[in-house]
Amino acid sequence: MSARQEGPRRTRPETTEPLVIVCAGGGGVGKTTTSAALGVALAASGLSTLVVTIDPARRLASAMGVVIGDEVTPVAWEGTHGRLHALMPDPRRSLRTFVDTIFEGEPEAKAHLLQNRMYIGLSDAAAGVHELVAMTLVANAAAGGQFDVVVIDTAPSRHAIDFVTYPQRLAALLGGRTIAWLSGIADRAQGQAQRNAQGSAQARERGGGMLAWGAGRVDALLARVTGPNLVGDAASLFGDLAKGRGRFVALAEHAAALLLGDRTSYVLVAAPSAAARDDVFYLHARLSKLGRVPRALVLNRADVKVPSYASTLRDAAGTPPSVLETVEQLELERVARSRAADAVAADCARSLPGLPLVRLPFIEAIRPADVVVSLAHELGPHLGSLLPRT
């Protein structure tokens, strides 16, 4: 694979904190491919780059043509000289990845937590922690000072941008005494349950009476509603989480700084359609409420060049009429796509004045990696418009 050009050579920033580019947009606009191409262009320009996807659809591996998982993976792309890496957390194991991260270096506490029945039950319904886990992994990778730039591919949804506030909100929640408080409640509840059980047994030994009968009825009711071991499992779960709270809070605060800090830029990605344009308007307004101004708008599939074979087929003697009709249809589609792109660009210029626009061409290729190569070549001259101002 080749990036086709290395672009302007850049030097490593003095600080160990990486620059961050968050790519946001609706579904089907080519956001993952754009993120991958941006990563290739940045690495080719001399910056050590990590591309990570928050998108549960996990298209990044297909776009880059390599196997990518929960671990930071080097991507051997020609022209990037070992500076390109990728990370693609798996939503199906988000909770386990979260536990592995916050209990790093504490194998006994982790093993105890993994055996907790309440944790096992939660792990089957914890898809909502995927974005948090992904950003925790990014923060963990960025903390080592290995990368100059981190490119984040978000999920294709208007509400996907809300994930940038998750680490900050959870760090605030867990940074206080919440987990310790819950753990204390659970411990006291467990102790009370044990005392109640002992009291009930003593009452039965003394003959029982109405008090013993009532206690037995309450115990039986709680067992039917919550399960006989819920209180003990809850106490154990919160106690174990309290042990990893400090590491998690530190990672969450680091993730919040990466997403909302001065070294972060937001790039909106769109395609030539009214729906994609409306998504851009929504995301721009949502980011404004967060105090963030998008750095640029990337409009994919905006320019379609006349293929060289079209004129050749038209001018060639003996070209079958059916082939000429196909060429004409392709030309009509090209003109329609270009006009749609012009309309979206004009609407965005009117509604979002001052937002730089980067128009990328429609790439005819079968392999996703070939599309990434071509787009990386197109993005190379625009890196200054997409990187955060520092």
C-alpha positions in Angstrom: 0.0 0.0 0.0 1.2 3.5 -0.7 0.1 6.9 0.5 1.4 8.2 -2.9 3.0 11.2 -1.2 4.5 12.1 2.1 3.4 15.7 2.2 5.1 18.4 4.2 7.6 17.0 6.7 6.5 17.8 10.3 8.4 17.7 13.5 7.3 16.1 16.7 5.5 18.5 19.1 7.4 19.4 22.2 4.7 18.2 24.5 3.9 14.5 25.0 0.2 15.2 24.8 -1.0 14.3 21.2 -3.0 16.4 18.9 -6.5 15.0 18.5 -8.8 15.1 15.4 -12.4 13.9 16.0 -14.2 13.1 12.8 -18.0 13.3 13.1 -20.9 12.9 10.6 -24.0 11.0 9.7 -24.2 7.5 8.3 -22.9 6.6 4.9 -20.8 9.8 4.3 -17.5 8.0 4.2 -16.4 9.0 7.7 -14.4 5.9 8.5 -12.6 6.0 5.2 -11.8 9.6 5.6 -10.5 9.0 9.1 -8.2 6.2 7.8 -7.0 8.4 4.9 -6.3 11.3 7.3 -4.3 8.9 9.5 -2.3 7.8 6.4 -1.7 11.4 5.3 -0.6 12.5 8.8 1.8 9.5 9.2 3.2 10.1 5.7 3.9 13.8 6.7 6.1 12.6 9.5 3.7 12.4 12.5 3.3 9.3 14.6 -0.4 8.7 14.3 -3.0 6.5 16.0 -6.4 6.0 14.2 -9.2 4.7 16.5 -12.8 4.0 15.8 -15.7 4.5 18.3 -18.0 3.1 15.6 -19.5 -0.2 16.8 -19.8 -1.3 13.1 -16.0 -1.7 13.1 -15.3 -0.7 9.5 -11.9 0.6 10.1 -10.2 -2.8 9.6 -11.8 -3.1 6.2 -10.8 0.4 5.2 -7.2 -0.1 6.2 -6.9 -3.7 5.0 -5.4 -5.1 8.2 -6.6 -7.0 11.3 -7.2 -4.5 14.1 -8.4 -5.1 17.7 -8.4 -3.9 21.3 -4.6 -3.5 21.2 -2.8 -0.7 19.5 -1.8 -2.3 16.1 1.0 -1.1 13.8 -0.2 -0.7 10.2 2.5 -1.4 7.6 1.5 1.2 5.0 4.1 2.2 2.4 5.3 5.8 2.9 4.3 6.0 6.6 7.7 4.5 7.8 6.2 2.7 10.8 4.4 5.8 12.1 0.8 4.6 11.5 -1.1 2.6 14.2 -4.8 1.7 14.7 -7.1 0.7 17.5 -10.6 -0.8 17.2 -12.2 -1.8 20.5 -14.8 -4.6 20.2 -18.2 -3.6 21.7 -18.9 -7.3 22.6 -16.0 -7.2 25.1 -16.2 -3.6 26.2 -16.8 -4.3 29.8 -14.1 -6.9 30.0 -11.7 -4.5 28.3 -12.7 -1.8 30.8 -11.9 -4.2 33.7 -8.6 -5.2 32.2 -7.6 -1.6 32.0 -8.5 -0.3 35.4 -7.2 -3.4 37.2 -3.9 -3.5 35.4 -1.3 -4.7 37.9 -4.0 -6.0 40.3 -4.6 -9.6 39.1 -6.2 -10.8 42.3 -8.8 -8.0 42.5 -9.6 -8.5 38.8 -10.0 -12.3 39.2 -12.3 -11.7 42.2 -14.5 -9.2 40.2 -14.7 -11.5 37.2 -16.2 -14.2 39.4 -18.9 -11.9 40.8 -22.3 -13.0 39.7 -23.6 -9.4 39.5 -20.7 -8.5 37.2 -21.4 -11.5 35.0 -25.0 -10.4 34.7 -24.0 -6.8 33.8 -21.5 -8.0 31.2 -24.4 -9.2 29.1 -26.1 -5.8 29.0 -23.3 -3.4 29.0 -23.1 -2.3 25.3 -23.6 1.3 26.4 -20.1 1.5 27.9 -18.4 1.0 24.5 -17.7 4.6 23.9 -16.3 5.1 27.4 -14.1 2.0 27.1 -12.8 3.1 23.7 -11.8 6.5 25.0 -10.3 4.9 28.1 -8.1 2.8 25.8 -7.2 5.9 23.8 -6.2 7.8 26.9 -4.2 4.8 28.1 -2.3 4.7 24.7 -1.8 8.5 24.6 -0.4 8.6 28.1 2.7 6.9 26.9 3.7 9.8 24.7 4.1 7.6 21.7 1.8 9.5 19.3 1.8 12.9 17.9 -1.7 12.8 16.6 -4.8 10.7 17.4 -7.6 10.5 14.8 -11.0 9.4 16.2 -13.7 8.0 14.0 -17.1 8.4 15.8 -20.2 6.4 15.4 -22.5 7.5 12.5 -25.2 9.2 14.5 -26.2 12.8 15.4 -26.0 11.8 19.0 -22.6 10.2 18.7 -20.9 13.5 19.5 -22.3 13.3 23.0 -19.6 10.7 23.8 -17.1 13.5 24.2 -18.8 14.4 27.5 -18.9 10.9 29.0 -15.4 10.7 30.5 -15.8 14.1 32.1 -19.1 13.3 33.6 -18.1 9.9 34.8 -14.8 11.2 36.2 -16.8 13.8 38.2 -19.2 11.1 39.4 -16.7 8.5 40.4 -14.0 11.0 41.5 -15.8 11.7 44.7 -17.0 9.1 47.1 -19.7 7.5 45.1 -18.2 4.0 44.7 -16.9 4.0 48.3 -20.4 5.2 49.5 -22.2 2.5 47.5 -19.7 -0.1 48.7 -20.3 1.0 52.3 -24.0 0.7 51.9 -23.7 -2.7 50.4 -21.3 -3.8 53.2 -23.7 -2.6 55.8 -26.6 -4.2 54.1 -24.7 -7.5 53.9 -23.9 -7.2 57.6 -27.5 -6.4 58.4 -28.7 -9.4 56.4 -26.4 -11.7 58.3 -27.6 -10.2 61.6 -31.2 -10.7 60.5 -30.5 -14.3 59.6 -28.9 -14.9 63.0 -31.7 -13.2 64.8 -34.3 -15.3 62.9 -32.4 -18.4 63.8 -32.3 -17.4 67.5 -35.9 -16.5 67.5 -36.8 -19.9 66.0 -34.7 -21.6 68.7 -36.7 -19.7 71.3 -40.0 -20.8 69.9 -40.4 -18.1 67.1 -43.7 -16.4 67.5 -45.0 -13.6 65.3 -41.6 -11.8 65.1 -39.8 -14.8 63.8 -42.6 -15.6 61.4 -42.5 -12.1 60.1 -38.7 -12.1 59.6 -38.9 -15.4 57.8 -41.6 -14.0 55.5 -39.5 -10.9 54.7 -36.4 -13.0 54.0 -38.4 -15.2 51.7 -39.9 -12.2 49.9 -36.5 -10.6 49.3 -35.0 -13.9 48.1 -37.8 -14.2 45.6 -37.4 -10.6 44.3 -33.7 -10.1 44.3 -32.2 -13.6 44.6 -30.7 -15.0 47.7 -27.1 -13.7 47.0 -27.8 -10.3 45.6 -26.8 -8.3 48.6 -23.5 -10.2 49.0 -22.8 -9.9 45.3 -23.5 -6.2 45.3 -21.2 -5.6 48.3 -18.4 -7.6 46.6 -19.0 -5.8 43.3 -18.8 -2.3 44.7 -15.9 -3.2 46.9 -13.9 -4.5 44.0 -14.7 -1.4 41.9 -13.5 0.9 44.7 -10.1 -0.7 44.4 -9.8 0.3 40.7 -11.5 3.7 41.1 -8.3 5.8 41.2 -6.9 4.4 38.0 -10.3 4.7 36.2 -10.8 8.3 37.3 -7.3 9.2 36.1 -7.9 7.7 32.7 -11.4 9.3 32.5 -9.9 12.7 33.3 -7.2 12.2 30.7 -9.8 11.2 28.1 -11.9 14.3 28.9 -8.8 16.5 28.4 -8.0 14.8 25.1 -11.6 15.4 23.8 -12.3 18.8 25.2 -8.8 20.3 25.4 -7.1 23.0 23.3 -5.1 20.4 21.3 -8.3 18.9 19.8 -10.1 19.8 16.6 -13.4 18.6 15.3 -13.8 17.8 11.6 -17.3 17.4 10.2 -17.7 14.9 7.4 -20.5 15.0 4.8 -21.6 13.7 1.4 -23.6 15.4 -1.4 -27.1 14.8 0.1 -29.6 16.9 2.0 -29.6 14.4 5.0 -25.8 14.7 5.3 -26.0 18.5 5.1 -28.7 18.6 7.9 -26.5 16.3 10.0 -23.6 18.8 9.6 -25.9 21.6 10.8 -27.0 19.6 13.8 -23.5 18.6 14.8 -22.2 22.1 14.4 -24.9 23.4 16.8 -24.3 20.6 19.2 -20.5 21.2 19.3 -21.2 25.0 19.7 -23.1 24.1 22.9 -20.1 22.3 24.1 -18.0 25.3 23.4 -16.2 23.7 20.5 -16.0 25.2 17.0 -15.5 22.7 14.1 -12.1 23.1 12.4 -13.3 22.2 8.9 -15.9 20.4 6.8 -14.8 17.6 4.6 -17.2 16.9 1.7 -16.7 13.5 0.3 -17.6 12.4 -3.3 -17.9 16.0 -4.2 -16.0 16.1 -7.4 -16.3 13.5 -10.1 -13.8 13.7 -12.9 -14.8 12.5 -16.4 -13.2 9.1 -16.8 -10.7 8.8 -19.6 -12.3 5.8 -21.0 -15.6 7.8 -21.6 -14.2 9.9 -24.4 -12.3 7.0 -25.9 -15.5 4.9 -26.1 -17.4 7.8 -27.6 -14.8 8.4 -30.3 -14.1 4.8 -31.1 -15.6 3.5 -34.3 -17.9 0.5 -33.8 -18.7 1.1 -30.1 -22.0 -0.8 -29.5 -25.0 1.4 -28.8 -25.6 -0.3 -25.4 -22.1 0.8 -24.3 -22.7 4.3 -25.5 -25.9 4.4 -23.5 -24.1 3.3 -20.4 -21.4 5.9 -20.9 -24.1 8.6 -21.2 -25.9 7.4 -18.1 -22.6 7.5 -16.1 -22.1 11.1 -17.4 -25.6 12.1 -16.2 -24.9 10.6 -12.8 -21.5 12.5 -12.6 -23.2 15.8 -13.4 -26.0 15.1 -10.9 -23.5 14.3 -8.1 -21.4 17.4 -8.9 -24.5 19.6 -8.8 -25.6 18.0 -5.5 -22.2 18.7 -4.0 -22.2 22.3 -5.2 -25.6 22.7 -3.5 -24.5 21.3 -0.2 -21.3 23.4 -0.3 -23.3 26.5 -1.0 -25.8 25.8 1.8 -23.0 25.2 4.3 -21.2 28.4 3.2 -24.4 30.4 3.8 -25.3 28.8 7.1 -21.8 28.2 8.5 -19.7 31.2 7.3 -16.0 30.9 7.9 -16.0 27.1 8.1 -13.2 25.9 5.8 -14.4 23.4 3.2 -12.3 20.5 1.8 -13.9 18.9 -1.2 -12.7 15.3 -2.0 -13.3 13.5 -5.2 -15.3 10.4 -5.9 -12.9 7.5 -6.1 -13.5 4.6 -8.4 -11.9 1.6 -6.8 -13.0 -1.9 -5.7 -10.6 -2.3 -2.7 -11.3 0.1 0.3 -7.6 0.4 0.8 -7.2 1.8 -2.7 -9.8 4.5 -1.8 -7.9 5.3 1.4 -4.6 5.7 -0.6 -6.2 8.1 -3.1 -8.0 10.2 -0.4 -4.7 10.4 1.6 -3.1 11.9 -1.4 -5.9 14.4 -1.7 -5.9 15.3 2.0 -2.1 15.8 2.2 -2.2 19.5 1.2 -5.1 20.2 3.6 -3.5 18.9 6.9 -2.9 22.4 8.1 -6.7 23.1 7.9 -7.6 20.0 9.8 -5.0 19.9 12.6 -5.8 21.8 15.8 -4.3 25.3 16.2 -1.6 25.1 18.8 
